[in-house]
Amino acid sequence: MPNSLNAAKAWLDLVKEQQIPEREIVSEQISVGSVVALCDCGCHGFDFHVPRNKLVRPLESKSMPFCELGVDLLADLTLSI
């Protein structure tokens, strides 16, 4: 399936449903941010931007000004997005 804005939004919805560290903060950032670029290599990667002028809590780790999430699926699991 080609990458699209709808696919990126579906991935973001999936992230919001997961039990990840700082889940509430990540969800807040997803709510105010936007997808700004889509990768066209077939990986479904995308760039997501949270405007600095929005009042949203930062991630507590403070290690980098960006966050990268990866999803590993088992061979027998199908994820329909």
C-alpha positions as CSV (number, residue, x, y, z in Angstrom):
1,M,0.0,0.0,0.0
2,P,1.4,3.4,-0.9
3,N,2.2,5.9,1.8
4,S,-0.5,8.6,2.3
5,L,-1.7,11.2,4.8
6,N,-4.5,8.8,5.8
7,A,-1.9,6.0,6.5
8,A,0.2,8.4,8.6
9,K,-2.9,9.4,10.6
10,A,-3.7,5.7,11.1
11,W,-0.2,5.1,12.5
12,L,-0.6,8.0,14.8
13,D,-3.9,6.7,16.1
14,L,-2.3,3.3,16.7
15,V,0.5,5.0,18.7
16,K,-2.1,6.8,20.8
17,E,-3.7,3.4,21.7
18,Q,-0.4,1.8,22.9
19,Q,0.8,1.6,26.5
20,I,4.1,3.5,25.9
21,P,6.0,5.7,28.3
22,E,4.7,9.3,28.5
23,R,1.6,8.1,26.6
24,E,-0.5,11.1,27.7
25,I,2.1,13.6,26.6
26,V,2.6,11.9,23.2
27,S,-1.2,11.9,22.7
28,E,-1.3,15.7,23.4
29,Q,1.5,16.3,21.0
30,I,-0.2,14.2,18.3
31,S,-3.4,16.2,18.8
32,V,-1.7,19.6,18.2
33,G,0.9,18.5,15.6
34,S,0.7,17.7,11.9
35,V,2.3,15.4,9.3
36,V,4.6,17.5,7.3
37,A,6.3,15.0,4.9
38,L,5.7,11.5,3.7
39,C,8.5,9.0,2.7
40,D,7.9,7.6,-0.7
41,C,10.3,4.5,-0.5
42,G,7.5,2.2,0.7
43,C,8.3,2.2,4.4
44,H,5.3,4.3,5.6
45,G,7.7,6.7,7.3
46,F,6.6,10.3,7.8
47,D,7.8,13.5,9.5
48,F,5.6,14.9,12.2
49,H,5.9,18.5,13.6
50,V,4.6,19.9,16.9
51,P,4.7,23.7,16.7
52,R,6.7,25.4,19.5
53,N,4.0,28.0,20.1
54,K,1.5,25.4,21.2
55,L,1.1,24.8,25.0
56,V,1.8,21.1,25.2
57,R,4.0,19.3,27.7
58,P,7.4,18.2,26.4
59,L,8.6,14.6,26.7
60,E,10.3,14.1,30.0
61,S,13.4,12.4,28.6
62,K,14.7,15.6,27.1
63,S,17.5,13.7,25.4
64,M,16.8,14.9,21.9
65,P,14.4,17.4,20.2
66,F,12.8,14.6,18.2
67,C,11.3,11.2,18.8
68,E,11.5,8.1,16.7
69,L,9.2,5.2,17.0
70,G,9.5,1.8,15.3
71,V,6.9,-1.0,15.0
72,D,7.9,-4.6,14.9
73,L,5.2,-7.1,13.8
74,L,5.4,-10.8,14.2
75,A,5.5,-12.8,10.9
76,D,2.0,-14.2,11.4
77,L,0.4,-10.9,12.4
78,T,-1.3,-8.6,9.9
79,L,-1.8,-5.0,10.6
80,S,-4.3,-3.3,8.3
81,I,-3.7,0.4,7.9
